[in-house]
Structures are given as C-alpha cells and as structure tokens.
Amino acid sequence: MATMTFEDKEEEEEEAGEDHHGPSHHPPAPPDELFDIATSVDPSYIISLIRKLLPNVKNDHNFCGADGDSAPNEGSKIDLMGESASSSPKDRVRGSPDHNSEAMDVVNGFEKSSYQDGDDENLCRKVEQPGVSAGEEVWEEYGCVLWDLAASRNHAELMVENLVLEVLLANLMIPQTVRVAEIILGIIGNLACHEVLMQRIVSTQGLIEIIVDQLFLDDTQCLIEACRLLTLCLQGSECIIWAEKLQSEHILQRVLWIAENTLNPQLIEKNVGLLLAILESRPEVARALHPPLMKLGLPSVLIDLLAFEMNKLLHERIPERYPALEVILRSIEALSVLDSYSQEITLNKKLLQLVCDLIKFPDKVEVANSCVTAVVVLANILSDIDDLASEISQDLPFIQGLLEMIPFASDDLEARSALWSIVARILVKVQEDEMRQSSLHQYVSVLVSSSDMIEDDLLDHQLDETSHRIPCGFKRSARVTAIIRIINIINKWTTSKDCVEANNSMEDHLADDTNVGRLLDCCHKYI
C-alpha cells in the first residue's frame, strides 16, 4: 500500500471540506445552528462550562457533580439552555469595538493553554477554606474559567448568546457562598467591558436589581467586584437605566458607608472609582445622582479619605495604597469643576492643607500622578479664591515643591497650564520691593534651584506656545506672567545695594552668579 504523504492528506481534507459531506451518521448542522462567532476556544467547551454552572434548585444550593456532567438530580436543574442552540445568526451580537484590557479583571492562577486544550483540571486557584464542598470547588473552577474567557469579546458574545446571564442570575437568586458571588460578579464585570453586550445585560429581567443588592454584602472581594461592575455600567451606553436603580438614598448611603468604613485599599479604589464615574457621568445621570450624594455628604467623605491616605503616605508609604490616593484626588478634581457644588471643595481649608502637603512631598516619583492631580485641584481652588495665593506665597517649601512638579506635568497640557497659573498667581503676590534682603535671597535660591526644570519645560514647549494646541490666550499669559515675575524678583535681588551678608549667603546656597544669569537669560528668551 502506498504511503500517503502529508500533502496528500491536506488535499484530501480540503476536498472533503469543499464537498461539505461528512459521514452518514454525522449529518451537518442546520445553517441557523452554525456558530458564526470566531473564538480561540471550542464553542462547545464554553457551552459545557455554562451548563456546569446551572444551579440545583431541588437542593436550593449551587452544586454540580465532580464530573461536571453527571451531577445528581440532573433533572432538577433549571432548564435555561434549550433555546440557545437554535438561536438564529441574525439575533446574535457582533461588532463590539476592542476595549482596553486593563479594564478587565483576569483571574490569576491558571494558563490559557490549559483550557484551550479542553482540560478542566487545575484551571484556577482552588479555594482552600473549611466548609466548602467538593461540588462548590468544582463550580468555582468552572466559574473562574468563564471569568477569564469573558475578557475576550468573541468569547463573551458566545457566552451571552448561550444564556450565561440567565444562568448567573439563577445562581444569584439562591443562597451561595461569597466566593461564588464574587465569581459571578467578576464574570458579569468582564462581560460589561464590551459595550455591545450592555443592552443584553440590562434586558435580562431582574439582573440589575440583584446586582445592586450585592452592595449590601459584607465580603470585601464581592464588594470590589460589585463596585467595578457598577462603574463599568455607569460608563456605558445604558448608564441612565443603572442610575435609576442606584438613585435610592439608602443605596447611595451604603456606597458612602463602604468608603468611610473599609481599610482595604483595593476596595477604597473601586468604591471611589464608582463615585468618580458618577461625578463624570452624562448630564442625565448627574441630575439623578449628584443631588442625593451631595446631600449625604460626598465632599466631606472624599476629603476625609484623602486625609487618611495622606497620613498613610507620610508615615508608612505603602505602594498598594497609591492607586486609592490617585482615584480620591481625581474624584475631588471632578467635584471641583462642577458649577453647582465646587464651593464645597474650594472653601475647605482642610483640603487646601492636604493638597499643599502632597505637593511638598519629597518623593514625588512614587506618587507622580497623584501630585499632578493635586496641582489641578489647587489651580481650581485658587481660581475661585484668589486671596489664598497671598497666604501660600510665603510658604517657600511649597513653592519649591510646586516647581519640582514641572517635569511631571510637562506632558499633560491641562496640568502644565494649571501649574503655570498657580506659579503666576503666587509670584504676583510677592512684593519684592518691600522684602528684607534675606527673604528675597531665599526666594531667589528656590527659583535658581529649579532653573534647569524651568528651562527644560520652556524649551520643550516652545513650539506649543505658537501652535493651535493651546486653545486660549489665558494659558499663555499665565506662563508669561510667571516668567516676568521671576525676572523682576531676580533683578531686584541682584541690584540691591545692601547685599554684603546676602552675598556671603549666596556662596552657600547658590552655586554662583552664573546660575542666576542663566535663569535670567532663559526667561528673557521666552517672553
């Protein structure tokens, strides 16, 4: 018998595929039952995973057998899957834009290659906790796989077409462990990352209400996933529907209660992230949710949270807390630009002190994004209350810290404009003609110590100042005003006649007259 080569086998398979004729005992599926969504995982495997999550109603308990398919009381499982296979292609969801993968939680502890080969074992971390049955552990493993698969748009669409939302809802409607609830919320959260599936989520009857109810759980991980999911939903096209479900005072009070009472940095981050999504939401959502949140004391909650995180930063420096600090500041920034509520922020002395303390923080690299946001918040405060500039103009460590922010704000047009506006407002309040020589010398020392950063920023953005990227003259004039004030302060110091003692001090604090002259030359170039 002649040996068939690899090429012969390929040709034979191609011919068989072109004829669409399989063996007589395996007739082709009807056209309306063919999968038209391309996935990297066998669709039948995904469907089998969904089936294994079906709750056992008879026992009022999430349980599937150790083998997954042959659980006891199989007939008592909720029959949700029957209509999925016959759904027509025209009813299927397609065409979702790609979303940033950072928005999706992917469960750690297993590799994608394991489930691409159809291996159900060792796919995710097992929960080693007392009282968890073998059936629950199996459910959790299958749920973890679907959690991960839902991060892919194609997999997510296939899962939704095969009634994963209905299966998850059925599980949430019966008693389950907090780990199961966390997995369910995680799966739906990843599904919500795909805008094309948002309508399917809100149209699943009873799902929104039961998701909102999860905010009243006392488990940290469940609350993290619930806040993440609600944040995504408020940022999506169906946000108004979600806002209507959240606007009850007792629900919003619970959201604020979580923020005030948790010590977990990740939960603070996700919880305040939900509040940030509300503050930055569409006008329709803002009208529904802003008034009750303000009535419940949102500004004071955010400022207290900032005080707590600043205390941690100054005394402990725990990197895991830095994302929470950043999202708190972003929320305060969002609140500071709301016309109806900005004074709740700008008139708060405690907030002003906290923001200034952060700008003076020496190790800015660790919390650079938070420091940049603090600059924007301070600019918003000073734009409302100009008299504060006189007060902080006497704080030389603050001015030093502010100038140290120049490299961090350089690539952010809004932050850079905010920084220069603060510098201009402060230096305008400096009365160099009435200052003692020693005080004037301290000012010059601060300015000259930052001369490299000032020069680099002006040089890097020289073209920006004449381009269309800067929309209004105010931002240019703030920079020019600041530079003119630097020139005037330095000129006053260098032309002073009574400077014998100051000259001696200059040898200690300023490198030499060259640095002063270089800063003056640089400033003259850019006005």
N, C-alpha and C positions, 0 to 999 in steps of 0.2 A: 504493500500500500504506500502510495506516495505521501511524503510528509508535507503537511500544509504549512506554508510559511506565515509569518506574522502579517505580511502584506495581504496574502490571500484571505486570512481571517478578517482583516479590516474591510476588504472589498465585499466579502460575503455579508458582514454585519450591515454595511451601508446599503446593499441591495435589499436586505431584509427590512431595514428601516424605511426605505423608499416605498416598498410594497405595502407597508402597514399591515402585514398579515402575520399574526402570532400563531402559536399552537391552537388547535381547535378547542382545548379545554381552558384557554385564557383569552377570551374574546376581548377586543379593545373596549375601553370605557366609552360611554356616550360622550359626545362633544361637550355637552353642558356640565360634565363632571370632571373634565380635564383641568388640572391646575394651570393657571396662566400667570402665576407669580413665580419668578425665578428665585430660588433660595439655594444657599450652600449646604443646607441640611435637608435630608429626605423629608418631604411634607408628611408622609405617613408617620414618621417618627415624631414629629411635632404634634400631630393629632393624637397619637398614642399617649404622649405626655399629658395632654389636656384631659383625656379620658381618665387617666390615673389620678387626677385631682378631683374627680367627681365626689361630692360628699355622700356619706352613707346616712340617709335620712332616718332609717329604722332605728339606728343607734344614737341618732342626734349627735353625731360625732364624726370628725374627719378621720376616715380610716380607709386605707386600701391595703390589700394583701401584700405580703412580702414579695410576691412575684409580680405585683403590679396589675396583672390582667385577671387573675383568678381570685379576687377578694371574696370573702364570704358574703352572702346576701347580695349577690351581684344584681339581682332583680330589683332591689330596693333603692338602687342609686337613681338620682334624678336623671331623667332622660332628656338631655339637652342637646345631644349630638346628632340626632337623626336627620334634621333638616339641613345640616351643614353641607354634606356631601353633594346634595342636589342643588345647591345654590348656583345660579347661572352666572357666567362671567360678567354680564353687564351689571350685576349687583355688587361686584367686588370692588374694593377700594384700591386705587392705584394713583401714582403720580405725586407722591409726597416729596417735597424738597429735602435735601440732606440737611441734617441738623448737627450741630457741634457735639462731638462725642463726649465732651466734658460735662454736658448737661445730663448724662445718663449714668446711673449707678450700675456697675457691673460687679456681681458678687465675686469675691475673691475665693481662691482655694481650689479651682479646677481649670483645666485647659480645654480650649475649644476643640482640639483634635479628638478628645475623648468622646464627645457626643456627636461629632461629625461621623464617627465610625459606628454610631449606634450603641455605644457602650453605656449602660445605665449606671455602672458602678463607679464610685469614687468621683462623682462629678462635682460635688461641692462639699464644703466643710460640714461635718456632721455635728449635730448639737448634742453635746455630752452633758445632759442635765437629768437629775433624778425625776422620775415620774413620766418621762417621755417614752411612749410605747414604740415598738419596732415599726408599727404601721405609720405612726406620726413621723418617725425619722425618714421613712421611705417617701412619704408625702413631701416632706421638706426638701429632700434631694431632688425630686422631680420639679418642685416649685422653683428651686434655685436655678435649674437648667433653663426653665422658661423665663425666669427673671433676666438671665443673661441673654437669651435669644431675643427677647423683646427690645433690646437695644438696637437691633438691625431693623430697618424699615420694612424690608421684604418679609422677614420672619414675623414681625409684628402684625403686618397686614394679614398674613396667613393665619396667625393665631386668632385675630379678631373675627375673620370670616368663619372660623371653626368654633365660634361661641366661647372663647376663653373668658370674655367679660361676664357672660351669664354663669359660667362655672365658678368664677371667682366671687361673684355676687352671692351665689348659693352658699358658698363656704362662709362668707361674712355674716350670713343670716342665721347661722347656728353657732353654738359655743365652740371656740377653738383656742389654742394656745396663743400667747402673744407672738411667738416666733412665726406661727402660721400667718397671723395678721400682718406681721412685718413683711413677709414674703409676698403676700397678696398686694399690699400697698406698693411694694417695690416693683412688681410686675406691671401694675396699672401705671405707676410713675414712668416707667420706661416706655410704655405704650403712648403715654401723653406727650412724650418728646417728639412724636411725629404728628405734625399739625393735621395731616389728612385723616387721622383717627379720632380727633377731638369730637367730631359730631357723633361718632359711634358711641363714644363714652357717655356723652350727655343724654343720648337717646335710649340708653339701657335703663329701663324703668327701675327706680329705687336705688340706683347705684350712687348718685350724687349724695343723697341724704345719708346713706350708710357710711360713705367716705368721710363726710363732715363729722359724723358721730365718733369716728376714730380719734378725734382731737381730745376726747374725754377719757381715753385710756391713760393709764399711769406708767406705761412702759416707755423708756427713753427711745429705743430703736423704732418702735411703732410711731411715736410722735415725730421722729426725724423724717420717716418716710411719708407720713401724712402731711407734714408741712411742705416737704419737697413736692409732693404731688399737687397740692393746692396751689403752690406757687406757679408751677407749670400751667395749670389750668387757667389761672388768672392772667397769664401772659398770652393765652391762645385766643383763637377766634370766637370761642364760646364763653368768653370771660363774663359776660353780663349774666348768664344763667348761674354761674358759680357765685357771683357777687350776691345775687338774690338769695342764695341758700346760706350765705355767710353773714348777712347783714343783721341777723338777730343779735340783740345786745348780749345775751348770755353766751353766745358762741364767740363773739369778739372779746368778751371779758375773759373767756377761757384762753384765747390766744395770748392776751397780755399777761394773764396769770402764769402761763408757762414761761414767758420771757422773764418775768420777775423772780421766779422760784427755782429755775433749773440752774445747776452749776456745770452741766455738761457743755463744753464749748461747741461741739458739733450741733447740739440741739439749739443752742443760742443762735448759731449761724443760720440754721434752716428756719427757725422761728422768725427771726428778724428779717430773713430773706423773704418770708411771706409778707411781712409788714411792708417791706420795700416794694414788693410787687404791687401791693395795694396803693402805696403812695405814688408810684409811677404809672398807674393804670390809666385806661381810657376815661374820658370825662364821664361816661355813663356809670362806670364802676366807682369813680371818685365821688360822684354825687350820692351813691348808695352807702359807701363805706367810710368816707372821710369824717363826716359829722359825728357818727357814733363813736368812732375811735378817738376823736379829739375830746369828746365828752367824757370818755373813760380814762383820759389822761395819757394818751400816747406820748406827747413830748417829754413829760417827766419820766416815763418808763425808759425811753431811749437815753435820756441824759443820765439816769441812774445806772443803766447798763454800761454806758461809756465810762462813768466814774469807776465802776467795778473793774472793767477791763484795763483801764489806765493804772489802777492800783496793782493789778497783776503784772502789767508790763514793767512798771517802775521797780517792783520788788522781786519778781520771780522770773520774768522773761521766758514764758512757756510758748514755744513756737506754735503748738497746737491751738493756741488761743488767738493767733494773729488774724485768721480769716474772720472770726467773730468780731474783732475790733474793726476790721475794714467794713463789714456789712452794716454795723451800727453807725459808723460815720457816714456811709452812703445814704442811709435812711435819714439821718439828721440833715444831710445836704438836700435831699429830696424835699424834706419838710420845710427847709429854709427858703425855698423858692416858690412855695405855694402862697399866693397873694393873701388868701383868707386866713392863713394860720402862721405866717412867717414870724410874726412878733412873739409867738410862743417860744421861738428859738432865739431870736436876735436880742431879746430883752433879758435873757437868762445869764446872770453873772457867773454861775457855776459852770455853764457850758463854755463861756469865754475863757475861763481859767484852765479848763481841761484841754481846750484846743491849743492854747498857748503853751501849756506844758508838753503836749505832744510835739509841737514844732521845735521846742527846745531839747527834745530827746536826743541824746548824743549819737546813738547807734541807729541812724535813720535807714541804713541799708536793710535792716531786719524788717522794718515796717514801712517801707517806702511808699506803697500805695495808700496806706492809711494817712501818712503825713501829707501826701499830695491832696487827698480829700479834705484834710483839716485846713489846708490853705484855702481851698474853695469855700469851705464853710465860713472861715474867718472873713474872707472878702465879702461874702453875702451879709455877714453881721455888720461890718464897717460901712457897707453901702446904705444900711438902714440907720445906723447910729454913728455919725461921723465923729462925735466927741470922744469916742473910745480911742481914736487914733492918738490923741494927746496923751492919754494915760499910758498906752503901751509904748509910746515913743521914748519913754525914759527907761525902758527895760532892755538894756544892751544885750544880755544873753538871748533874749527873744529875737532881737534884730540879727544877731549872729546866726541863730538857728534858722531864721527866715531866709537869709542869704545862702545858707548851706543847702536850702531846698532847690536852688536854681537848677542844678543838674538833673534832679528827679522830675522836675516839672517841664523840662525843656522840650520833650516830645509830645506834650499834651497842650494843645493850643489854649483850651479853656483854663487849665491850671496855670500855665505860664502867664496868661493875661491877668488872672486873679492875683498871682504873686506880685507882678509889677504894680498892680493897682494898690496893693497893700503897702509896698515899699514907698510908692509915691505919697499915699495918704499920711504915712508915718513921717517921712522926711520933710514934708510940707509943714508939719507941726514943730519941727526942730528950729529953735531960734538961736542960730549960731552967734549972732551979734551980741546976745545977752548971756552967753555961756562963759563959765570960767575956762581958762586955758586947759586945765586938767581934764575937765569934762569933754571939751572939744577934742582933745587929744584921744580920749577913749573912743569917741565916735569915729575918728579917722582911723584908729587902729582896727576897729571892726570892719570898716569899709575896705581898707587896704588888704586885710587878711583874706577877703573874699574877691580880690581883684581878678584872679585867674578865672573864677567861675563867672564873674560878670562879663569879662572879655570874651570867654568862650561862648556864652549864650548870645551876646550881641553879634559875634562873628557868624555863628551857626545860623542865625535867623535874619541876617542882613537882607537876604533876598525876600524873605517872608514879608518884611515890612513894606515892600513895594508891590507885592503880588496881590491877587484877588482873594487869597485865603483868609485875610483879615477883613471881616465884613464892615467894621465901623471904625471911625477915627478915634473914638474914646480909648480903645486899647492901645493904639499907637501913642496917644497923648500921655497916657499913664506912664509908659516907658520913658518918653521924652522928659516928662516932669520929674521922674525919679532921677534920671541922669543929670539933669540941670541942678537938682538939689545936691547931688553928690559933688558936682563941680564946685558949687558955692560953698559947701561945708569945707572941702579941702582947701580951696583958695583962702578962706577966712583963716584957717589954721596956719597955712604957710606964710601968710603975710602979717601975722601977728608980731608985734614988736617985743612984747613981754614973753619971750619963749625960751629963756635960758634953762629953766627947770624942765620945761617940756622937751627941749632938745635932748637933754640927758635921758629923759624917759624914752624918747624916741629910739635911742640906741638899743634899749632893751626890748621894746615892743614892736618897732617897725624895723625891717631889715635895713633900709637906708632911704635916702631921698629918691633913689631910682624907682622904687616901688610906687611912691606917691606920684611921681611924674608919669610913670607908665599908665597908672589908672586914669590920670587926667587926660593924657593923650588919647586913650581908648574912648573915654566918654565924649571927648570933643569930636571924634570921628562919626559918632552915631546920633548926633542931634542936628 
